[in-house]
Structure formats: structure tokens, C-alpha cells
Amino acid sequence: MNTSILSISNLKTYFHTSKGMVKAVDGASYRVNKGEFVALIGESGSGKSVSVLSALGLIDTSPGIIGGEIIFDGNNLLDGLEKYCTVKSNGSAVSVSKDVAGWKKRHRSNLAGIRGKRIGMIFQDAVSSLNPLYTVADHIGESAGMKKGKINQKQKYDVAVEWLRKVKIASPEEVARAYPFQLSGGMAQRVMIATALAAEPQLLIADEPTTQLDATVQLEILKLLKSLQEEMHLSVLFITHDISIGYNFSDTISVMYAGRVIETGTAKAIFERDNNHPYTDGLLHAALKITTQADDKKFIKGSPPDSVHHPSGCKFHPRCELKKELPDGGDRCEREEPYKIQVSDTHYIRCWKYEPDN
């Protein structure tokens, strides 16, 4: 039986705006097992990045996390926060009263010794994520010091060169002395990977790390991440809008839409396309271009829902063509939120089509 290293359950992360409360993450649940490569997939605004930033305590905008659990290696990272946060809901209106100082202090305490050390993070824009005043050796050495303890400049340089070799950077001795502005996009991303892994974390979170790179460099970075994951027996959570990445590199795929996971399964099961959420099927059709004569029904029409005013029932129903084929013509889709329906031992879908006896 697989043991999870990260388990997120019914997570809710909201933000106050002039238009109302944005429900960026609205009941999301997914997990990463030890030694597993998980791809978290969805369009921009689906809540992918906000969910992992919540896990790392990097949400500062009010009210932030208002509910759910984030279990890392058996410990709830949100433990005790309910004492500082009271949520009152009346229909679609949500009000939150929070002792912000107390909430942040407790959250930082829960994350002590975890963020950066046991959970590593690779951000999308590597160059801007690196401190321009510090060399590559400073970045990697500082991270390595989380594992090894305080190390001097010579040791920082030596460990940086070692890690630069592991991420396959040419002339590692020279690059270790370089500053971020002297690096290309691909080199900066490799430096970010080396920095994140130098602390030897149990879990690596990669937030769309290849989006700003050209196609050739993207593939090189993905292959590098996969090989390092296997070599170090790492757990990886890879956030992307490109579902084809899931097929080639991941063990499990979780698909997010409107703040929650609507499908989870092995990459093999999802790409076989025997049973898919209509949203996932649309992503697959767009990415794989399976036929030369495109079926209009397979493409996803419209736009993601307004995160302030989510539609009733299934959040995908305004864009779904499949609902018309259901016995009730989709009325239930518009009224009731689908629950998580198991279609196989490792495959779950939130869609009324898959309810038993349908």
C-alpha cells in the first residue's frame, strides 16, 4: 500500500477583492505518495499554484486559508489554526474574522524545519526567484546548509559545483561564481533545481518550471527532473497546464477545475480515455490532436467560471456538452455538485455520468 507524503483534503483558500470573495481553492483534495511523480493539471486560475502556496505558508492575502487539512509526512501543517480563524457563511456570502498575527505565528511554527528543508520548491520564473546580489554558490550552499549545518564559503562553492554537475551544467566551476543575471533561462532553471535539491528534501514542488522555456530546453529540464527523482527516490508534485507532460513523466495525474480536483487517476488510465471527466477529455483532445478531423464536441468551449460567483451544481456544466446526453438532459448537473465517484481502484471522477447504475 502506498504511503502519502502530502495529503491535501477539502482545502479552501479565499481572497477578499473589490468584487467579492474569490474562492481560489474551494474544497480541493489530492495526495502525493512517497516516491511518486504527480502532475497537477488545469487551466490558469484553476487553483493549482494557490493550493501548493497554501501548503508552504506563502499566502499572505486576507483571508487566505479558511478550511481543510494539509498533512505532510503525518503532520497537519494547519494544526491549531482554527483557534485564530472563524468562518461564517450565509449562502454565497463568506465572512472571516482572523487574528492575523496569531495565525501567521502558529503557521510559521508548524512549518519550522519543513519549508525549504523537507519540502523544496521550484518557481516558474527562475531568474527573478534568485537573489541578484548572491552568486550561484551562495544560493546552492545556503540550501545545502539546511541539511549539513552551517558551512563556510569554500564549502558552499564545493557543494555548488557538485550539484551543478548533477544538473548537467557545463563549466560548473565558472557557473558557481556567476550571478543570476549572467544565466540563460535554462541555466537559471537548472540552478533553481540544484538549489531546491541541495537540502535533500523529501518532496519537491515544481510550479510550471518550464513554461517560459523553449520546447527543446523544456524537454531537457523535464528529463533531468525525472532522472533526479528516480535517483534520489524523491516525491514530486509538478504543476502544469500541459496535460501531455503527465503522460510522459508522471505516475498519477490530478485535474483541477474551479478550485477543486475533478479527476484523479494513473497516467495510463487517464490517457486510455475509456473513462474521463469531459473537462479532462477536452484537455486531452486539445493536447494530443488525435484526429485530423477535429470533433467540435471534444473541444472545451467558453471560459473558466468567475471564481467569485461559481455556478451551482457541477462547476463545469456551463461548458459541458456531455450533460445533454444524460437521461435528465443535464438538469442534475446544474443543481447538484457531483461527489467523488470511484471508477477503478486508482481512478476517481466528479461527474454524474459515472454514478453507479447510470
Backbone torsions as a table, in degrees:
resi	resn	phi	psi	omega
1	MET	NA	133.0	-179.7
2	ASN	-72.7	139.7	177.5
3	THR	-105.5	130.4	-177.2
4	SER	-79.6	143.4	172.3
5	ILE	-96.7	-30.8	177.3
6	LEU	-136.7	127.3	177.7
7	SER	-133.4	115.7	179.0
8	ILE	-106.7	125.9	-175.6
9	SER	-128.4	123.1	174.3
10	ASN	49.8	41.4	-178.7
11	LEU	-71.9	134.1	176.6
12	LYS	-128.5	119.3	177.3
13	THR	-126.8	115.5	-174.3
14	TYR	-118.6	158.7	177.8
15	PHE	-135.2	136.4	173.1
16	HIS	-75.2	132.5	172.9
17	THR	-137.1	172.1	179.2
18	SER	-66.3	-21.6	-179.8
19	LYS	-91.6	-8.9	-178.2
20	GLY	132.2	-169.4	-178.0
21	MET	-82.2	117.4	177.0
22	VAL	-83.4	121.3	179.0
23	LYS	-94.7	77.5	-174.6
24	ALA	-64.3	-44.6	172.9
25	VAL	-123.2	124.4	-169.6
26	ASP	-132.9	69.8	179.0
27	GLY	94.2	30.6	-177.9
28	ALA	-73.9	140.2	176.2
29	SER	-139.8	125.8	172.4
30	TYR	-161.1	169.0	-177.7
31	ARG	-143.2	158.3	173.6
32	VAL	-125.2	120.9	178.5
33	ASN	-83.7	158.7	179.7
34	LYS	-61.2	130.5	179.1
35	GLY	77.2	11.4	-174.1
36	GLU	-104.8	147.6	174.0
37	PHE	-106.0	110.8	-177.6
38	VAL	-110.5	130.4	174.1
39	ALA	-100.8	124.6	176.9
40	LEU	-104.6	114.5	-165.8
41	ILE	-121.9	146.4	175.5
42	GLY	167.6	165.1	178.0
43	GLU	-66.6	165.6	174.6
44	SER	-58.7	135.8	-179.8
45	GLY	89.8	3.1	-178.5
46	SER	-79.0	-14.5	177.7
47	GLY	105.9	6.2	-176.6
48	LYS	-59.7	-58.1	-175.9
49	SER	-66.7	-39.0	-179.2
50	VAL	-63.0	-34.8	-179.8
51	SER	-64.5	-40.5	-179.8
52	VAL	-78.8	-31.7	174.6
53	LEU	-64.7	-32.7	175.1
54	SER	-63.4	-42.3	-179.5
55	ALA	-64.2	-30.7	-177.0
56	LEU	-94.5	4.2	179.1
57	GLY	68.9	32.0	-176.8
58	LEU	-107.3	18.8	176.3
59	ILE	-100.5	113.8	-179.3
60	ASP	-107.4	-20.7	-175.6
61	THR	-72.6	135.0	-177.5
62	SER	-71.3	144.2	-4.0
63	PRO	-85.6	-12.7	179.8
64	GLY	78.1	-142.4	-177.3
65	ILE	-71.2	126.2	179.3
66	ILE	-120.2	-1.9	179.3
67	GLY	-175.4	162.5	177.0
68	GLY	106.7	-174.6	178.9
69	GLU	-130.5	143.6	171.8
70	ILE	-129.0	102.8	-176.6
71	ILE	-101.3	118.4	175.7
72	PHE	-114.6	117.1	178.8
73	ASP	49.2	42.5	176.4
74	GLY	89.8	-6.5	-178.3
75	ASN	-111.5	132.5	178.4
76	ASN	-81.3	112.2	-178.2
77	LEU	-69.5	-12.1	177.8
78	LEU	-105.0	13.0	-176.7
79	ASP	-58.8	129.3	175.4
80	GLY	83.4	-7.5	-176.4
81	LEU	-71.7	-22.8	-178.8
82	GLU	-61.4	-22.7	178.7
83	LYS	-66.7	-23.8	-175.1
84	TYR	-105.0	1.0	-173.8
85	CYS	-138.4	123.2	177.2
86	THR	-118.8	127.2	-176.8
87	VAL	-114.5	128.4	176.1
88	LYS	-121.8	129.7	-177.4
89	SER	-125.6	135.9	176.4
90	ASN	-133.9	94.0	-173.8
91	GLY	67.3	-122.1	-179.4
92	SER	-88.1	-9.7	-178.3
93	ALA	-85.5	132.5	179.7
94	VAL	-127.7	127.9	174.6
95	SER	-119.6	141.0	-176.7
96	VAL	-130.4	126.4	171.6
97	SER	-111.1	127.1	-173.1
98	LYS	-140.6	134.7	168.8
99	ASP	-79.4	89.5	-170.6
100	VAL	-58.5	-46.1	-178.4
101	ALA	-61.9	-46.1	179.7
102	GLY	-65.5	-39.8	179.5
103	TRP	-61.4	-48.1	-178.3
104	LYS	-66.3	-40.2	179.9
105	LYS	-61.8	-44.9	-180.0
106	ARG	-66.2	-40.7	-179.8
107	HIS	-63.7	-43.9	177.1
108	ARG	-60.5	-38.8	178.6
109	SER	-63.4	-41.6	179.2
110	ASN	-63.9	-30.6	-176.2
111	LEU	-93.6	-2.6	-178.4
112	ALA	-58.0	128.3	179.1
113	GLY	78.1	4.6	-178.7
114	ILE	-111.6	-56.7	-176.9
115	ARG	-66.4	125.6	-179.5
116	GLY	87.3	-32.1	-177.3
117	LYS	-97.2	-54.2	-179.3
118	ARG	-101.1	-20.8	172.0
119	ILE	-121.7	116.0	177.2
120	GLY	-96.0	154.4	-176.4
121	MET	-135.5	132.6	173.0
122	ILE	-115.5	122.7	-177.7
123	PHE	-93.4	166.8	-174.8
124	GLN	-65.7	-49.0	-177.6
125	ASP	-100.2	94.6	-173.1
126	ALA	-63.9	-43.0	-175.2
127	VAL	-61.2	-46.0	-178.7
128	SER	-75.8	-16.0	178.5
129	SER	-83.2	-16.7	177.9
130	LEU	-91.1	142.3	-179.3
131	ASN	-74.0	119.5	-175.6
132	PRO	-65.4	-15.7	-177.4
133	LEU	-89.6	-5.1	-176.6
134	TYR	-119.4	146.9	178.5
135	THR	-75.3	169.1	175.9
136	VAL	-59.3	-41.5	179.2
137	ALA	-61.6	-37.4	177.9
138	ASP	-62.6	-44.4	-178.5
139	HIS	-63.0	-52.6	-176.3
140	ILE	-68.4	-40.0	-179.4
141	GLY	-64.5	-38.6	178.3
142	GLU	-62.3	-41.9	178.8
143	SER	-66.1	-44.4	179.2
144	ALA	-61.2	-32.4	179.5
145	GLY	-63.6	-23.6	176.3
146	MET	-63.2	-30.7	-179.3
147	LYS	-93.4	-42.3	-172.8
148	LYS	-90.3	-15.4	-171.6
149	GLY	94.6	-179.1	-175.8
150	LYS	-60.7	130.2	179.2
151	ILE	-128.3	152.7	-177.5
152	ASN	-84.8	178.2	-175.5
153	GLN	-62.7	-40.0	179.1
154	LYS	-63.4	-41.7	178.7
155	GLN	-67.3	-37.3	176.6
156	LYS	-61.3	-43.4	-179.8
157	TYR	-63.6	-46.0	-177.4
158	ASP	-63.2	-43.0	-178.8
159	VAL	-71.6	-31.1	176.7
160	ALA	-64.8	-46.1	178.4
161	VAL	-59.3	-42.1	179.4
162	GLU	-60.3	-46.0	-178.5
163	TRP	-73.1	-33.4	176.9
164	LEU	-64.0	-33.6	174.2
165	ARG	-66.1	-40.2	-178.8
166	LYS	-64.6	-32.7	179.1
167	VAL	-93.7	13.4	170.0
168	LYS	61.3	47.8	172.8
169	ILE	-96.1	130.4	178.2
170	ALA	-70.1	149.1	-179.8
171	SER	51.2	56.3	-176.4
172	PRO	-59.9	-30.8	180.0
173	GLU	-63.7	-36.9	178.9
174	GLU	-77.2	-43.6	-177.6
175	VAL	-63.2	-33.7	180.0
176	ALA	-60.0	-28.0	-179.8
177	ARG	-91.3	-5.2	-175.1
178	ALA	-79.5	160.8	174.2
179	TYR	-102.6	158.3	-175.9
180	PRO	-52.0	-38.5	-176.6
181	PHE	-67.0	-14.6	179.8
182	GLN	-89.7	1.5	-175.9
183	LEU	-103.1	145.1	170.2
184	SER	-74.8	169.9	-180.0
185	GLY	-58.8	-43.8	-179.9
186	GLY	-66.3	-39.9	178.0
187	MET	-66.0	-42.0	-179.9
188	ALA	-62.0	-38.7	179.8
189	GLN	-67.7	-36.3	176.1
190	ARG	-66.6	-37.9	176.3
191	VAL	-63.7	-40.4	177.2
192	MET	-61.8	-41.7	178.8
193	ILE	-62.9	-46.3	179.7
194	ALA	-61.6	-40.7	179.7
195	THR	-63.9	-44.7	-179.1
196	ALA	-65.5	-37.3	-174.8
197	LEU	-87.0	-15.9	-178.0
198	ALA	-62.7	-24.7	177.2
199	ALA	-82.7	-2.4	179.5
200	GLU	56.0	57.8	-178.8
201	PRO	-71.3	163.3	174.1
202	GLN	-83.7	-32.1	-178.0
203	LEU	-128.4	134.1	175.5
204	LEU	-115.3	125.1	176.1
205	ILE	-106.3	124.1	-179.6
206	ALA	-116.8	112.5	-175.7
207	ASP	-96.7	93.7	-179.2
208	GLU	43.9	55.6	-172.7
209	PRO	-73.4	-9.2	-176.8
210	THR	-111.7	2.0	-172.8
211	THR	-59.4	-38.9	-174.6
212	GLN	-93.5	10.7	-178.7
213	LEU	-105.5	155.0	177.5
214	ASP	-72.9	166.0	-169.0
215	ALA	-58.1	-40.7	-178.2
216	THR	-66.3	-44.8	180.0
217	VAL	-67.9	-37.0	176.1
218	GLN	-53.8	-50.0	-177.5
219	LEU	-63.6	-40.1	178.5
220	GLU	-61.8	-44.0	-179.2
221	ILE	-65.6	-41.1	179.6
222	LEU	-64.4	-43.4	178.0
223	LYS	-64.0	-38.9	177.9
224	LEU	-62.6	-47.1	179.7
225	LEU	-59.6	-43.5	-178.3
226	LYS	-64.7	-42.2	-179.1
227	SER	-67.7	-39.3	178.0
228	LEU	-67.8	-36.5	177.5
229	GLN	-60.8	-45.1	-179.4
230	GLU	-69.1	-39.8	-179.2
231	GLU	-66.0	-39.9	-175.5
232	MET	-96.7	0.1	-177.8
233	HIS	56.5	43.6	-176.9
234	LEU	-83.2	154.6	164.8
235	SER	-97.5	134.6	-176.7
236	VAL	-128.7	132.1	170.8
237	LEU	-113.1	111.7	-173.6
238	PHE	-110.4	116.8	-177.9
239	ILE	-95.6	129.4	-177.7
240	THR	-158.1	158.2	171.4
241	HIS	-98.8	-3.3	-176.3
242	ASP	-99.5	102.7	-175.1
243	ILE	-68.4	-22.0	179.6
244	SER	-65.3	-26.4	176.2
245	ILE	-61.8	-37.0	179.3
246	GLY	-59.7	-40.0	-177.6
247	TYR	-65.7	-42.3	-173.0
248	ASN	-83.3	-22.8	-171.3
249	PHE	-129.1	-19.4	-171.2
250	SER	-100.1	158.1	172.0
251	ASP	-89.1	-41.0	-176.9
252	THR	-130.3	146.3	177.2
253	ILE	-121.9	131.7	171.1
254	SER	-119.5	129.8	-176.6
255	VAL	-107.7	125.5	179.4
256	MET	-105.3	144.0	175.0
257	TYR	-150.0	130.1	177.1
258	ALA	51.5	42.4	171.5
259	GLY	88.2	2.7	178.3
260	ARG	-144.3	160.1	179.2
261	VAL	-81.8	125.6	-177.9
262	ILE	-106.8	-11.8	176.1
263	GLU	-156.5	138.2	175.0
264	THR	-139.7	134.3	177.5
265	GLY	-170.9	172.5	174.6
266	THR	-66.3	154.7	179.5
267	ALA	-59.0	-39.0	-179.6
268	LYS	-62.0	-47.0	-178.3
269	ALA	-63.1	-42.1	-177.1
270	ILE	-69.8	-38.9	-177.7
271	PHE	-80.6	-12.7	172.7
272	GLU	-70.3	-26.0	172.0
273	ARG	66.8	19.0	174.4
274	ASP	-69.9	-41.7	178.6
275	ASN	-134.2	114.0	178.6
276	ASN	-141.7	148.2	167.7
277	HIS	-62.9	142.3	-178.6
278	PRO	-58.1	-29.5	176.5
279	TYR	-67.8	-46.3	177.7
280	THR	-60.8	-41.3	-179.7
281	ASP	-61.9	-38.2	176.8
282	GLY	-64.8	-41.3	176.8
283	LEU	-62.4	-42.1	179.5
284	LEU	-64.3	-44.1	-178.3
285	HIS	-62.5	-42.1	-179.9
286	ALA	-66.9	-38.0	-175.7
287	ALA	-79.3	-38.4	-171.5
288	LEU	-93.1	-20.9	-179.7
289	LYS	49.6	57.7	-170.1
290	ILE	-63.7	-36.8	-179.5
291	THR	-123.0	155.2	176.6
292	THR	-77.8	-29.7	174.7
293	GLN	-94.8	93.1	-173.9
294	ALA	-65.9	136.5	175.4
295	ASP	-89.2	114.8	-177.0
296	ASP	-56.0	-31.2	-178.5
297	LYS	-66.2	-21.6	-176.8
298	LYS	-81.5	-23.5	-179.9
299	PHE	-79.3	149.1	-179.4
300	ILE	-87.0	115.1	179.4
301	LYS	-89.1	159.1	176.4
302	GLY	78.5	-164.6	-176.7
303	SER	-127.7	160.7	175.3
304	PRO	-57.5	152.6	-175.5
305	PRO	-69.8	157.8	173.2
306	ASP	-62.8	121.5	-175.2
307	SER	-74.6	-7.0	173.5
308	VAL	-85.6	-38.1	-178.1
309	HIS	-125.1	79.8	177.7
310	HIS	-64.2	143.9	176.6
311	PRO	-65.7	157.5	176.7
312	SER	-71.5	165.7	177.3
313	GLY	63.4	-142.6	176.7
314	CYS	-66.9	127.7	-176.0
315	LYS	-66.4	-17.6	-177.7
316	PHE	-92.8	-7.6	-168.9
317	HIS	-60.3	-31.0	179.2
318	PRO	-64.9	-19.3	-177.6
319	ARG	-109.4	0.1	-169.2
320	CYS	-92.0	126.3	175.0
321	GLU	-85.8	-25.7	-175.9
322	LEU	-65.3	-31.7	-174.3
323	LYS	-58.1	-28.2	-179.4
324	LYS	-66.8	-22.1	-177.2
325	GLU	-88.6	-7.3	179.9
326	LEU	-77.0	156.6	-174.8
327	PRO	-53.5	-35.5	-177.8
328	ASP	-95.3	10.6	179.4
329	GLY	70.2	14.9	177.1
330	GLY	95.3	5.1	-179.3
331	ASP	-59.6	-42.1	-178.9
332	ARG	-65.2	-35.5	179.0
333	CYS	-58.8	-35.3	-178.0
334	GLU	-81.2	-18.9	-176.0
335	ARG	-99.3	-41.5	-168.9
336	GLU	-121.2	137.2	174.9
337	GLU	-74.2	124.5	179.6
338	PRO	-65.7	143.4	173.3
339	TYR	-86.9	174.4	-178.8
340	LYS	-77.3	111.6	-175.4
341	ILE	-103.5	128.3	-178.9
342	GLN	-85.5	121.8	178.5
343	VAL	-106.3	-13.1	171.6
344	SER	-160.4	-178.2	-177.2
345	ASP	-59.1	-31.0	-174.9
346	THR	-124.7	15.7	-172.0
347	HIS	-129.7	121.7	-178.0
348	TYR	-129.0	139.5	-177.9
349	ILE	-137.9	137.6	172.2
350	ARG	-97.7	86.9	179.7
351	CYS	-158.9	132.1	-176.5
352	TRP	-65.2	-19.0	178.8
353	LYS	-59.4	-31.1	-173.3
354	TYR	-97.6	7.4	175.9
355	GLU	-63.5	135.6	-179.7
356	PRO	-51.2	139.1	177.7
357	ASP	77.9	3.2	175.6
358	ASN	-82.9	NA	NA
